[in-house]
Amino acid sequence: NSEMKLAAARRIAELASESELMPNALSREVHAAVTAAVRAAAVESGVGRPEQTPPEGDAEGFSPRAHTRSRPR
């Protein structure tokens, strides 16, 4: 939904320093911060449910295993 997309865009813009166009896309901190912003927007807009504990991963809910692709052999 639009609220979630805007939350992601705003958080990415906040994380970029004045000397860069966007923050490091490979940074765990960037992924965690954007995930948290989108999760909050989903709950606020009524399409997400608040969770008591974050999903598997670090304190912000980031799990590198959830974002990897397996390659065909």
HELIX and SHEET records of a PDB file:
HELIX    1   1 SER A    2  LEU A   15  1                                  14    
HELIX    2   2 ARG A   28  SER A   45  1                                  18    
HELIX    3   3 PRO A   64  HIS A   67  5                                   4    
END                                                                             
